[in-house]
Amino acid sequence: MTESNVSSALSDSADQAGAADLPVAVAALYCFTPLPQFESLREPLRRRMSGDGIRGSLLLAGEGINGTLAGPRELMEPFIDWLRSMELDDQATPLRGMDVKWSYCEQVPFRKTKVRLKREIVTMGVEGINPLRSVGTYVEPQDWNALVDDPEVTLIDTRNDYEIEIGTFQGAVNPGTDSFREFPQFVEQNLDPEKHPKVAMFCTGGIRCEKSTAYLKERGFEEVYHLRGGILNYLEKMPEEESRWQGECFVFDNRVAVDHQLRAGAYELCHGCGWPLTAEMKQHPDYERGVACSRCAAEVTEDQRKRRRMRQQQLDQGV
């Protein structure tokens, strides 16, 4: 998508998501591109975001940029345009191909503005994996159902347990990971190019699949596919009556999850263990807001409870 199309794409997706009346735009973005001087971007980005009242988190590394940001709709559009048109020394607009998925909500779902420097923009922990050199075949949302209906296709959810808990695609394999660093071990122990000739993968916004498909290609898998733009793009583009998605989609902000209309879902987050909670789970005797839930209560020490209660009190007071 070119810079000139950002504003119209934002408006179009707002209509598609039924969110024309919501004042806050949320942009999940990433771009794999060489950024040899990525450290120099930190302060300009932080200044611009703070000045525009944009909150959220950006990760910068030599391999590119990744993050989720939110702010007033009228300010988010020019900010994304600015990112895409940014020039860095001898690099002309290295972020012009940045992938952006939009959703909308009533309030900014972040409390702070962060720009962090990292070794990887999505951490797999395997040296030499470069999606710019080798990557799986992109599949558009409208073609996804037909692909995963192929009985020869092994469908894998590359996300973690706490994300898959609240929603996934019908028939998808859960790798049982707590972090993306564990995904290579899952591949080594469970997948074989001869036994699994066709592999299709998906994730929230597409970035993890850039690396997971590149990793499989490096290991000799020939037919590797991934959902372009991830689950968020699928939910935006596919009519719900034709959808194979089941449940809600976990997102990394205070909304916790979004439904098929990309509106804030029904879950809250346990700030003790990070797992999503239903209204029913919040009625459990072990649940204490900001402290613990039935999953983690038995492992929380009294000192941890005191600290978490104090933190929750500060959050409630807006500190």
C-alpha positions, -999 to 999 in steps of 0.1 A, spaced: 0 0 0 14 34 -9 15 64 13 -13 81 -7 -36 52 0 -33 52 38 -61 77 46 -86 60 22 -76 25 35 -82 37 70 -117 50 62 -125 19 42 -115 -5 69 -135 16 94 -166 10 74 -159 -27 70 -154 -31 107 -185 -11 115 -164 13 135 -171 47 119 -183 61 152 -152 51 172 -127 79 179 -95 59 185 -75 41 158 -52 12 166 -25 3 142 -7 -30 144 24 -26 121 56 -42 111 82 -41 84 112 -63 77 137 -40 62 175 -34 68 179 -6 94 216 -6 101 212 27 121 180 18 139 193 33 172 191 68 157 153 64 151 145 60 188 143 96 198 127 111 167 99 84 170 94 90 207 92 128 202 67 125 174 45 100 192 45 120 224 38 152 206 8 137 188 -6 119 219 1 85 204 6 57 228 18 21 225 50 3 219 74 2 190 104 -22 186 134 -13 165 161 -37 154 185 -40 125 159 -62 108 131 -37 109 102 -23 130 73 -38 148 46 -26 172 11 -15 180 1 21 185 -31 39 192 -43 75 192 -69 99 178 -79 88 143 -71 123 128 -35 120 141 -28 83 134 -32 87 97 -5 114 92 18 96 117 17 64 96 22 85 64 52 101 81 67 67 91 63 54 55 79 85 40 108 88 65 143 89 49 174 77 68 208 89 56 214 70 23 182 50 27 152 64 8 119 56 27 129 22 41 95 18 57 74 25 27 63 -11 25 52 -13 61 23 -36 68 -5 -20 89 -37 -35 102 -63 -11 116 -89 -15 143 -109 10 164 -121 15 199 -135 40 223 -104 48 244 -66 45 238 -58 10 250 -23 19 262 -11 39 292 24 47 279 46 55 249 76 32 244 102 28 217 126 0 224 158 -12 208 160 -50 203 181 -77 186 149 -89 168 116 -73 161 100 -107 168 121 -130 189 127 -165 176 163 -167 188 176 -185 157 205 -168 139 203 -162 101 166 -164 96 158 -136 71 123 -132 57 137 -109 30 157 -138 16 133 -167 19 97 -168 31 65 -188 26 38 -182 1 13 -155 11 -23 -164 10 -50 -138 9 -79 -140 33 -104 -148 6 -83 -178 -5 -75 -191 30 -106 -213 35 -99 -233 4 -63 -238 14 -70 -251 48 -97 -274 35 -70 -293 16 -66 -326 35 -28 -326 28 -23 -293 45 -11 -292 81 -25 -260 97 -4 -246 125 -12 -217 149 22 -201 156 9 -182 186 12 -191 223 -11 -210 246 -27 -180 262 -36 -166 228 -49 -198 214 -70 -204 245 -96 -178 235 -97 -184 197 -82 -201 167 -90 -215 133 -109 -247 130 -86 -277 128 -54 -258 137 -25 -275 156 -16 -258 189 22 -260 193 18 -257 231 44 -228 234 47 -202 261 69 -180 238 78 -178 202 114 -189 212 99 -224 217 86 -227 182 118 -240 166 118 -268 191 82 -277 182 91 -279 146 121 -301 153 101 -325 173 68 -326 154 72 -316 117 90 -334 89 92 -323 52 83 -358 40 54 -364 64 41 -329 61 44 -318 25 21 -288 28 22 -265 59 0 -235 64 6 -211 94 -10 -180 108 -6 -155 136 -22 -123 149 -9 -98 124 15 -118 102 49 -110 116 56 -142 134 47 -162 102 73 -142 83 99 -158 105 83 -192 111 78 -198 73 114 -186 66 125 -211 93 107 -240 77 120 -231 42 155 -232 57 148 -266 70 138 -281 37 100 -276 37 90 -267 1 53 -259 3 49 -234 31 20 -210 33 9 -182 56 -21 -159 60 -13 -125 47 -19 -99 74 -27 -126 99 -59 -131 118 -67 -94 120 -67 -91 82 -88 -122 79 -114 -109 104 -115 -76 85 -119 -91 51 -140 -122 55 -177 -120 62 -185 -137 95 -209 -161 79 -181 -175 58 -155 -174 85 -136 -204 98 -124 -184 129 -137 -196 162 -137 -174 193 -119 -141 197 -84 -129 188 -59 -120 215 -43 -86 210 -14 -71 230 -31 -41 245 -57 -33 272 -86 -45 250 -71 -81 255 -91 -95 226 -112 -84 196 -142 -101 181 -150 -107 144 -160 -70 140 -126 -60 154 -143 -45 184 -131 -50 220 -141 -85 231 -154 -101 264 -120 -109 281 -99 -92 307 -63 -100 316 -50 -115 348 -21 -92 357 -7 -120 378 -1 -146 350 -11 -128 318 -39 -152 308 -72 -139 295 -101 -142 319 -138 -147 312 -165 -131 333 -171 -166 348 -134 -170 358 -136 -136 376 -163 -150 399 -139 -177 411 -129 -174 448 -92 -173 439 -96 -143 416 -84 -109 429 -82 -80 405 -47 -72 395 -33 -99 418 -41 -134 408 -67 -158 392 -75 -194 396 -47 -204 373 -19 -187 393 -32 -180 428 -15 -211 443 19 -199 431 17 -163 442 36 -154 474 23 -130 500 51 -105 490 39 -107 454 3 -101 465 13 -70 484 33 -56 455 5 -63 430 -22 -48 452 -1 -17 455 4 -16 417 -34 -21 411 -41 7 436 -18 30 417 -34 21 384 -68 28 398 -56 62 409 -41 69 375 -6 71 388 
